[in-house]
Amino acid sequence: MSSFNDQENILARRPTWAEIDLNHLAANFKRVKQRVGPVARVMAVVKANAYGHGAVACARRLVSEGADWFGVALPEEAIELRSAGITQPVLCLGGFWPGQAAACIQHQLTPVVYRLDMFEALNQAALNAGVVADVHVKVDTGMGRLGIRFDGLSEFVAALERFRNVRIDGIMSHLAAADDASCQPLTRDQIQRFEDAVVVFRDHGYRPTHLHLANSAGVYGHREAWGNMVRPGGVLYGLWRDVLPLTTTKPELLPVMSLHTRISLLKWVPPGETIGYGCTFEASRRSLIATLPVGYHDGYMRGLSNRAHVIVRGMYAPVVGRISMDLTLIDVTNVSGVEVDDQVTLLGWDRQNAELKIVAEDLARIVGTLSYEVTCGISERVPRVYISADYTN
């Protein structure tokens, strides 16, 4: 089912779109749920517009599949979920900014906190509203980004007693390199530091409900990091080859996003002629070149120029010349019967031949990045078309 209002709307647009298979999303969530069993609740991370897949649509489907919590980066992202009718608890993983404490109270959001001034602001907002606000405290066990350093925690916790309108309902941290075997000593240290941090809070009389440390790599590689809640992100969207430990048994996860366009122009180019910006491709033979209405502003990265392949009529075809802001060129000389308006797959599986596939991890490897950046980078001007028998707008 499409996210557009009607078929005419789809046909009236530029023929470049991303398909989001919500059934695959649901299947991936179920596999995570089955993996942790009754030991841990599952917080589905839908920050960054659900890694580019569409936060509202993904969250709605995950609600129906039994997601216990949702994780976002910003209060703004959480408010978007609330405005769409999502009532599950939402954790703002990045905390909140000055002036947003009242909004957290108003929308019943649970922020992550890691500074005393954040406690002060939230305590005052909760007092003004006549409520007690739940928070999750983040401990820096070795990531070095957000959080109270593990070795300075006792003094910090001792200063929290005066905040009567804030309840510490969770303790959390974040694994820095759970996917990297060479960093296993750090991962073990982080897990131990987290367990020690929980003891510090309990020694001061706090009884947090939720204890969570495990991201996607932690879910699949470190059972001892689960706590009683896990925070899968990329694995929900079928992204795992470059984020899970290499020792992990291949998980049965399905890709959720595919990216498509259509050929808008075909032209023959004689041997010796160059095409595209910078003359980076020279035809070695008489070549049939197809123009695609997609470019790096859509998230099809410039670094894929002359290096990536696409799928056309059940065949791989190379990207040739530099990818420009709005257009990409491919060589379809060897594609029998190719025509204008033929569908082209830039990311995903070929519908007619499942052996042909282009996965986000492969595109990421070409440009030296992570699969998450591939899907997050598909821009807002690329419409998402949602595939699911269970999803309605």
N, C-alpha and C positions, 0 to 999 in steps of 0.2 A: 504494500500500500504506500502511496506517495505522501510526502509531507505537503504537497501542493493541494490546492482546493479542487482542481479538476484536471483532466487530461489535456484540455486545450492549453492550460497554463504551461504545462510541461513542454508541449510541442512548440509553444511560442518563444521558448527560451533558447539561448545558445546551447548546443547539444554537448555540454560537458557537465557531468554530474557524478556524485559519489553515492553508491548504494550501501546502505547500512542494514545488515541482516540481523534483526533483533532476535530471531530464533537461534542464531549462532551465539549471540550474547547470552541468551538464557541458558543455552547448553553449557557454555563456559562457566557461568555462575554456578550451575548445579554441580559441575565437577569440583569446583573449589569447595562448595558446601559439603559435598560427599567426602572430600579429603580431610577436612577438619572435623567432620562429624559433630558429635555433641560437645566436643571440647571447647570450641570457640565460636562466638558469633562472627558474622561476616559484615564488615563495613565496606560497601562497594564505593570505590573512589571514582568520582565523576568530575573531578576538577578539570580545568582547561577544556570546557565544553565536552566532557567525557572523552578526553584525548582526541578531540576533533570529531567525534562521532555524533555529537548532539546530546547535551546533558539531560534535557527534559524528556526526550523520547526514550533515552536509555534508562533513566531513573524510573519512568512510568512502567517500563517492562520489568525492571528489576524489583519493583514493589510487588508485582504480581508473582514473582518467583521467590519472594520471601526475604529480600534484603533487610537486615536488621537496622543498619545505619547507612548514611551516605557521607562521603568525605569530599570536601571541596577545598579550594585554596583560600577563597575570599568570601567575606559576608555577602558581597554582591552576587556571587554565584549561588550562594545558599538562598538568597531572597528570590532569585529567579525560580528556584525549585519550589519554594513556598508559593509563589504567585501562580505556579502551574498546578497547585493542589497537592504537592508532596508533603505528607504529614510525618513521615519517619524522622527520627532524630538526625540532625545534620551537624557534623563537626567541621568547623572552619580551621583547617590545618595550619594556615599561616597566621592565625590570630585575628586581630582587628586593628583598625587604625584609629587615631584620635577622632572623636566625634561619632564613632560607630557603636559605642557601647549600648546606647538606647535602642538602636536598631536590632542589635543582637537579642535584647530583652523582648522587644516588640514582636519579633518573628520567631521567638523561641529557638534560637540558634545556640549551639554549644561551641564557644570559642576555645582554641588552644591558647594558654597563657604561659608566659615565661619571664615576665618582668613585674615588679611590684606596682608600678604605675598602672599596668593593665588591670591588676586586681583592684586598685583604688577606683579606677574609672568604672569598672563593671559593678563594683560594690555600691557605688553611689547611684548608678542607673537603676540597679535592682531595688535599692532602698526607696528611691523616688517612685518606683512602680509598685512597691509593696510586695515584692516577690523575692525568692532566693534563686540566684542564677547558678546553673551548673557550668563547670569548666573542666577541661582536661589539662593537666599540667605537663609540659614537655620538658624532659630531662635530656641534656646533651651528653650522650654516653660515648661520643667519639666521632660523630658526623661533623661537628664544628660549625653548624649553621645556627638554627634556632634552638633555644632550650637553655635551661639553667645547667651550668657545668656540674657534672656528677660529684666533683670534689669540693663544691661549694654549696651543696644542697642543704645541709643541716641548718646553717645560718639563715638561708632563705625561708625554709619551712617554718622556722621559729618565728618569723615576722608575719606569718599569715593569720595568726589567731584573731587579730582585730577586725578582719573582714567577715562580719557576721552574716552578710547577705550573699555570700558566695560559697558554694558547696563544691568541694573537689570530688568530682564523680569519676575521674579517670586519671591514670598516669600513663604516659606514652613516651616513646623515643623512636628513633629511625635508624635502621641499619645502613651503614655506609657502603659496604661492599660484600653483601651476602652472596653475590653471584660469582665472586672471584676467589678461587682456591688459594691464591697467594696471600690473600688478606684474611684467611680464616682465624689467625690469632686475634686480630682486631674484632672480628665478629664474636668470637668467644668472650673477649673482654667486654664488649658492649652488652651482651646478654647478662653477664655477671653483674656489671655495673647497674643495669636496669633492675635486676632482682634486689641489689643492695639499696637502690633508691626507693623501691617499694617499702622496704623495711624501715627506712628513715621516716617516711610518711606515717606508717603504722605506729612507729614509736612515738610520734607526736599526736596520736589519737585519731588519725584520719583513716577512713575505711572506704577507699575508692571502689566503685563497682566494676569499672572497666580497666583492664591492664593490657596494653597492646604495643607491639614492637615490630611485628612481621609485615613486611611489604610482600610483593609478588615473589621475590627470590626467597624471602623468609618462609612463606607458605610452603614452597616446594623443596627448600633445601635445609631448613632448620626447625625441626619440630619443637625444639626446646625454646624457640623464640615466640611461639604462638600466644602465650598468655591466655586470656579468655576472650580475645577478639583479634581478628586479623584484618589487614587492609589491602586486599588485592586491587591492583590498578591495571597495568598492562595486560595481564593474563586474561582479564575479563574480555578484552577486545581481540584476543587471539595473538597477542604479541608476546613472544617468549624466547625465541631463539637467541637473542642477544641480551636477555635480562635474567635468565635462570642459570643456576650453576651447570657447568658442562657435565657434571656427574649425574644430573637429574635424568631419570628415565623419561623418554619423549612423552610429554603429556598429550592427551587427546583434546587439544584445543583447536577451535575453528576460527578462521579469520572473519572479522565482522565488517570491515570496510573494503570496498573495491572502488576503483576510480576509472571512469569511462569517458570517452569522447567519440566524435565521428569525423571522418575525413571530410574536409571542406573544399579541397582542391587537389588535383593530380596534374603533374607536368613532367615531361621528359627533359632531362638535363644531359647535355653531351659530355663525353669524357674530357677531363681537364678543366672543367668549369667548377668554380667554388660556389657554395651556398651559405647563407646565414651571416650573422655578424662576425667580423674578424677573419673571415676566410679560413675557418678552422677545419672545414671538410672540403676535399676536392674529389669529384667523381672520377673513379678509376675506369669506368665503363659508362656506356649510355645507361642512365639510371632513371627509374620512375620514382619521383619524390612526391610524398603526400604531405599536405599541410594540415595540422591539427589545431583547433581553436582552444588551446590550453597552454599555459606558460608558467613562469616562476611566480607570478602574483597569485596564481591559483594554488601554489604549493608544489608544483612539479619543478623540482629544484634545478637551478642552473648548473649545479655540479654534475648532473646526469648527462650533460651534453656530450655527444659522441661516445657514450659509455653504456647507456641503458638500452633495453629492448622493450618493445610493446608487443601485444598479441593482436593480429589481424587475420581474420578468416582461418583460424586454426593454425597460424604460423607465427613464429617470432620475427619481428622486423626491427632493425636497429634505429636508434635515434641518431640523426646526423646533423651536423652543424650545431651552433650554440642555441640552446633554449632561450627564447626571448620572453619578455614580460607576458605576452598574450598568445604566443604562437610557438609551435614545435614542429620540426620537420622529421620525417621518417623515410627510410628507403624501403619501398615496397616492390622493387623490381622482381623479386622472386615469389611474390604473392599472386598466385593464379586467380584471375577473374576479379581482381580488386576494383572497386568502384567508389565514386564519391558517395558519401553518406554511410559507408561501411562503419560498423562499430569497432572501436579500438579500446582495448583494455590496457591501462597503464599500471594498474595495481589490482591484483586479484587473480582469480582462476578463470580459465576459458570455459564457457558453458557447454561447449560441444566436445571438448577434450580436456578432462580434468588433469591430465598429465602436464598440460601447459599452465604455468603459474608464475606470477611475479609477486613475491612477498615483500612486505615492508622492510624486513631485515636485510634483504638483498639490496634494495635501493639505498638503505642506510649505509651499508658497507661500501657501496660505490662512492658515496660522498663523505665518508668518514664520520658518521653520526650514529644516532640511536633510532630504532624503529619508532619510538614514541614521537620523535621530532617529525618523522615522515607524516604520521596521521594528524598530529597536532597542527602541522603546517598547512594542511589543506584549507584554503582560506574561505571566508564567509561568502564570497561570491560564487562558490561552487555549491549548488543546491544539494541537500541530502535527500535521498529518496529512501524511505524506510520500508523494508521488506519484512512483513510479519502478518500472519493471519489473525494475530491477537491484538494488534496495535490500531488504535483509532485516534484521530486528532482530538 
